[in-house]
Structure formats: C-alpha cells, structure tokens
C-alpha cells in the first residue's frame, strides 16, 4: 500500500510521466497502462455503469465481506482479511473474500 501511494505521488498527469526528481522522468502512455493494469487502451469505449448497476455491485461486495453497507468497507478491513491466517486449503468462500479484498486493496 505504501509503495503504491508513493508511486502515485510521483505521477505527473500533465507530462504523463513518473517523476523521480527534476532530472529523472519515466514517461508512460496508454499501452503501458494496459500492460500494467490490463485496462484497454483501444477499441470500444468504457461506458460507466448506471447508478443501479453500481448499487448492485456495492451490494455484492457487502455480501462478500459480510458488512451491513458499503460505507463499512475500509482499508483496515481489507488489511485484516489479507493478513488473516487461513487454513489449508482455503474454502471457496475464503478464496472469494481474499481475492476481492486483494483487488480492492491494490486499487485503494
């Protein structure tokens, strides 16, 4: 989490570069973002979901994490899930919770 926050603090969106200092810049473009995050950089436009779809997806996350509403989804909850000691092998539900927590944690 701290490394990701540090990296984001170094991004200059105007120059599309990661700026380490005045003399060191690492430019990036759409293909780089695609390679790192798997986000499409060409083809069909990404259309935002409707409010109903968004509410439905939030409800699914609430069910996965067994929380009463989306406002209870905090980074501390995700960290607890990721640090938890699981038995081996993980159950299907444990895998689902862990994977959802991991993806959200990476993007927080």
C-alpha positions as CSV (number, residue, x, y, z in Angstrom):
1,X,0.0,0.0,0.0
2,X,2.7,2.5,0.9
3,X,4.7,1.7,-2.2
4,X,1.6,2.2,-4.4
5,X,0.8,5.5,-2.7
6,X,4.5,6.6,-3.1
7,X,4.3,5.7,-6.8
8,X,1.1,7.7,-7.3
9,X,2.6,10.7,-5.6
10,X,5.3,10.7,-8.3
11,X,2.9,10.7,-11.3
12,X,2.6,13.9,-13.2
13,X,-0.6,13.6,-15.3
14,X,0.3,16.7,-17.4
15,X,3.5,15.2,-18.7
16,X,2.3,11.5,-18.5
17,X,5.4,10.6,-16.6
18,X,6.6,9.3,-13.2
19,X,8.9,12.0,-11.9
20,X,11.6,10.8,-9.5
21,X,13.3,14.2,-9.4
22,X,13.9,17.2,-11.7
23,X,16.4,15.2,-13.8
24,X,14.7,11.8,-13.9
25,X,11.4,11.1,-15.6
26,X,9.8,7.9,-16.8
27,X,7.2,8.7,-19.4
28,X,4.3,6.3,-19.9
29,X,1.4,6.0,-22.3
30,X,-1.8,4.1,-22.8
31,X,0.0,0.9,-23.8
32,X,2.0,1.0,-20.6
33,X,-1.2,1.4,-18.5
34,X,-2.7,-1.5,-20.4
35,X,0.3,-3.7,-19.8
36,X,0.4,-2.9,-16.0
37,X,-3.3,-2.8,-15.1
38,X,-4.9,-4.7,-18.0
39,X,-7.1,-1.7,-18.8
40,X,-8.0,-1.5,-22.5
41,X,-6.3,1.4,-24.4
42,X,-8.1,1.0,-27.7
43,X,-11.3,-0.5,-29.1
44,X,-14.7,0.0,-27.5
45,X,-15.1,2.9,-25.1
46,X,-15.5,2.2,-21.5
47,X,-19.1,3.2,-20.5
48,X,-19.6,3.9,-16.8
49,X,-22.3,1.8,-15.2
50,X,-25.6,3.2,-14.2
51,X,-26.3,4.1,-10.6
52,X,-28.5,0.9,-10.3
53,X,-25.6,-1.2,-11.6
54,X,-23.2,0.5,-9.2
55,X,-25.5,0.0,-6.3
56,X,-25.9,-3.7,-7.2
57,X,-22.1,-4.2,-7.3
58,X,-21.7,-2.4,-3.9
59,X,-24.3,-4.8,-2.5
60,X,-22.4,-7.8,-3.9
61,X,-19.2,-6.5,-2.1
62,X,-21.3,-6.1,1.1
63,X,-22.4,-9.7,0.9
64,X,-18.8,-10.9,0.2
65,X,-17.4,-9.0,3.2
66,X,-20.5,-9.6,5.4
67,X,-20.9,-5.9,6.1
68,X,-24.2,-4.1,6.5
69,X,-23.5,-1.3,4.0
70,X,-20.8,-0.1,1.6
71,X,-19.7,2.7,4.0
72,X,-18.3,0.0,6.3
73,X,-15.8,-1.1,3.6
74,X,-12.5,0.4,4.9
75,X,-8.8,-0.2,4.1
76,X,-8.4,-1.6,7.7
77,X,-11.0,-4.3,6.9
78,X,-9.1,-5.3,3.7
79,X,-5.8,-5.4,5.6
80,X,-7.3,-7.7,8.2
81,X,-8.6,-10.0,5.5
82,X,-5.3,-10.1,3.7
83,X,-3.3,-10.7,6.9
84,X,-5.6,-13.4,8.3
85,X,-4.1,-16.8,8.8
86,X,-6.2,-19.2,6.7
87,X,-6.3,-23.0,7.0
88,X,-5.1,-25.1,4.1
89,X,-6.7,-25.4,1.7
90,X,-8.8,-22.2,1.7
91,X,-12.5,-22.8,1.3
92,X,-14.2,-21.4,-1.8
93,X,-15.7,-18.6,0.3
94,X,-12.3,-17.8,1.9
95,X,-10.8,-17.6,-1.6
96,X,-13.6,-15.3,-2.8
97,X,-13.2,-12.9,0.1
98,X,-9.4,-12.9,-0.1
99,X,-9.4,-12.3,-3.9
100,X,-12.0,-9.5,-3.6
101,X,-10.0,-7.9,-0.8
102,X,-6.8,-8.1,-2.7
103,X,-8.1,-6.5,-5.8
104,X,-9.7,-3.6,-3.8
105,X,-6.6,-3.2,-1.7
106,X,-4.4,-2.8,-4.8
107,X,-6.7,-0.1,-6.2
108,X,-7.2,1.8,-2.9
